[in-house]
């Protein structure tokens, strides 16, 4: 939801969309043909959360990077071969001490290739739009990127983009685990080339939470890396309770001026309209997923830092 709401600010941001990550090698020339050929291939809603789905909506850039790298240096490849997850674990954070120089170069080159192509497409679109005077903000637009694994790549992202800004969204750790289980039930299964056991899937979810949050918290404690001028933290509860207010807080802290009346941005009205539509949206409920006391204790212990640092109660919500 947060990614989609920010992406509405198309005066400020250029996005990586669903078609781009599906066809990262050829979207610059294939997009118009491909969207026509595959117009009926996507469902209207995402299977994991019933949010809207179509080729023009923002999507995780890591999916495109994974394809461009030949499935060799991304943690997403582990979803194909979950029994060999440990092989791809080091690519979650891409720390130089964990991966070879060759692997890091392959990922970085693939990432850059995707981003350059997104920028080329964006500049071409803006040039076309400027000819019809449909845009108010001049080029260049800032890239808006989102992939969960970037949570553990703050050091790498800042090395590539020293002026990068981050928005970190967090949620009750129990709900994060339940959401992970729901994601596995509704989405991951379509990708498995190796069928994992429930225990293996559980371990995958727990490890991912430990690795990504552990690295983020380490960066969070280093004010040379993350500080109030380049990083905003919001809770899922804050976002879903009042999305427009949450976005305004993000923009205010990061110094984005779209809500300044002098700027005459179209984004505030566009955001408000989308928020009105979201009033009918119902969050996922995980009542069908039952966690026994042993599993609750495992989550509480292994994700202790998430509870403590982010300020969540260790009492299970329904107990």
C-alpha positions, 0 to 999 in steps of 0.5 A, a space after each residue: 500500500 505504501 509503495 502504491 500511494 507514494 507512486 501516485 506522485 508521478 510529478 516527483 517519482 519515476 517507478 519500476 512497474 510490473 511490466 518492467 520487472 516481468 520483461 527487464 531485458 526488453 521493455 524499452 521496445 517491447 512494452 506496447 506490444 507486450 501489454 497488448 499480447 498479455 492483456 488478459 494474463 494478470 488477475 485484477 487483484 494480487 493474491 496475497 492482499 487483494 490490492 489492485 494489480 495491472 502492468 502499470 502499477 509499481 513493483 519490486 525492482 529486485 524481481 527485474 534485477 534477478 532476471 537480468 542476473 540470470 537468477 544467480 545472485 538474488 535471494 528471490 531465487 531461493 523461492 524456486 529452490 527452497 530446500 537450497 535456501 542457504 545457498 542464496 541467503 548471503 544475497 539478502 544483504 549482499 555484504 562484501 564480507 559474505 559474497 564474492 566480488 564477482 557476485 557483487 559485481 553481477 548484482 550491481 551491474 544488473 541493478 544498474 542496467 535496470 535502473 538506467 533503462 527505467 530512467 531512459 523510459 522515464 525521460 522518453 515519456 516525459 519528453 512526449 508528455 511535455 510536448 502536450 503540456 501535461 506535466 508540471 514538474 521538470 525532469 529529472 524525476 527521482 527513482 522510487 524503489 521498493 523491495 523487502 530485501 533492500 531493508 538489509 542493504 542500506 550500506 550498499 544502497 548508500 554506497 551507490 546513491 549517497 543521497 538516497 532516502 529511506 522509508 521503513 515500514 514496520 508491523 507487529 512481529 506476530 502479524 509479520 509472521 502470519 503475513 509471511 505464512 499467508 504469502 506462502 500459502 497464496 503466492 510462493 507455491 506458484 514458484 516452487 520447483 522444490 516443495 518445502 515442508 512446513 518446517 522449512 517454510 517456517 524457518 525461511 520466514 524466521 530467518 528472513 526476519 532475523 537477517 533483514 531486521 538485524 542488518 537494518 537495526 545495525 545501520 539504524 544505530 549508526 547515525 552516519 548511515 541513517 538519521 532523521 534527514 534520510 530515513 522515516 519510520 512508520 508503522 503499518 497501523 499508522 498507515 492504514 489508520 490515516 494513509 494521507 496523514 502518514 504520507 504527509 508526515 513522510 514528505 515533511 520529514 524528508 523535505 518533499 514540497 508536494 503539499 506546499 500550496 505554492 508548488 501547485 502539485 496535483 499529488 495531494 488531490 490524487 492521494 486524497 482520491 485514492 485514500 477515499 477508495 481505500 476506505 472500502 479496503 479490508 486488511 487481511 485477517 489471519 484467523 485461519 492460521 493458528 500459532 501454537 504456544 511453542 511457535 509463539 515462543 519461538 517468534 518472541 525469542 528469535 524476533 526479540 529485537 523487533 519487539 524491543 526496538 520497535 516497541 511492540 508487546 510480546 503478548 500475542 494479540 488474541 491471547 
